[in-house]
Amino acid sequence: MGPSAKAFYLGLAGLALFEALKVYFIMPMPGSQGIESLGMAYFLHTYRWVFRVGFLIAIALGSGVFLRGRKWLPALAASGTIVVVWLINFEMTAERMFRQPAKLALRARGDNSVGEDSIVLGIERNGETKAYPIRFLVYHHQVQDSIGGGPVIVTYCSVCRTGRVFEPIVDGRLEKFRLVGMDHFNAMFEDASTHSWWRQATGEAVIGPLKGAMLPEIDARQLSLREWFKLHPSSLVMQPDEKSKADYDLKGKFERGESTGKLTRTDSASWKDNSWVVGIQIASASKAYDWNRLKAQRVINDRVGNVPVVLVLAADQRNFAAFVRTDAGLIFKLNGDVLSANGQSFDLSGRNLTGSGQPLKEMNAHQEFWHSWRTFHPGTLRDL
């Protein structure tokens, strides 16, 4: 084989291998999520056109192979490489596999088509309320919207089993994000301005020019749509996107813990990789609470760092919330769905039911797979 033929075939092989590695390090491929692959994935992505042009030059220099010998062989090799490049860049990219809604539609309760047993992420902001069903979010991964006069990005990662809502403001400007892939089983988004990559579970830019920056997190509740309507009867609800219906978990198997997928299944035992926990972070302190224990006790009085908290699970065993206890000696009890302590009663939104006194201060609490919470909160404590 002459030098030009070697350049041709090495160029084809190099291009195919490069494209394969580029997607391997940022997608859930066998072994890719258990290694520190983020730096390599970002490097390959950032300099992708340098690699591509280099390999294309080698292919062009060796294109003389079509003028001699068995022409079908280089044609076959070139066709194979073209198929690999096309599949990886047009079929296997995260943003093409998990598309954004063609048109975001939200409706009031009277026009809502979503079953009220669905689990939603509910947001209340500046007097406006909206709910986003998880059975839609697990496909889209992110939905960009506005509420209460400001923009929001509502995110969900099914492999980590956790939702987060952020304000998509970076350096004082509205930012757009695209789903770029996954690292350590958590969804990764890329901003349009600097091409930094942001982690869904924390809202932190983990690599790129903005590394270390954080998106402001917005308070959100995870509960059934029925319970959300009890608290906010005038809320709007995200409706299914017509073009995405075939990809939705319309029966809600995932939200009930009935998914059979290797990455999204639930461990029924406690403290396994895919066991459910509720995680709370206050400043630099974080703690994880076993979902099985919460189901058994329904109310847990505890402390996260120096802050006394109470974690509560509703009678439907789906709606949970966490509040600050104003006094470390104040022990809450639960009767039905009413919290009580020191002669005062509260509903599970923290509203004071006794007609006097302040409401409870709610804090963000996240349902999550244990493997995810411990990975992104490495100093977390466990409630044992």
Helices and strands as residue ranges (DSSP letters): H 3-24, G 32-34, H 38-46, H 48-61, G 63-67, H 72-90, H 94-97, E 106-107, G 109-111, E 119-125, E 128-133, H 134-140, E 142-147, E 150-157, E 162-166, E 169-170, E 173-174, E 177-183, E 186-191, E 197-199, E 205-207, E 221-224, H 225-231, E 236-238, G 242-247, E 276-282, E 285-290, H 291-297, E 299-304, E 307-313, E 320-324, E 333-335, E 338-341, E 344-346, E 362-363, E 366-369, H 370-376, E 381-383
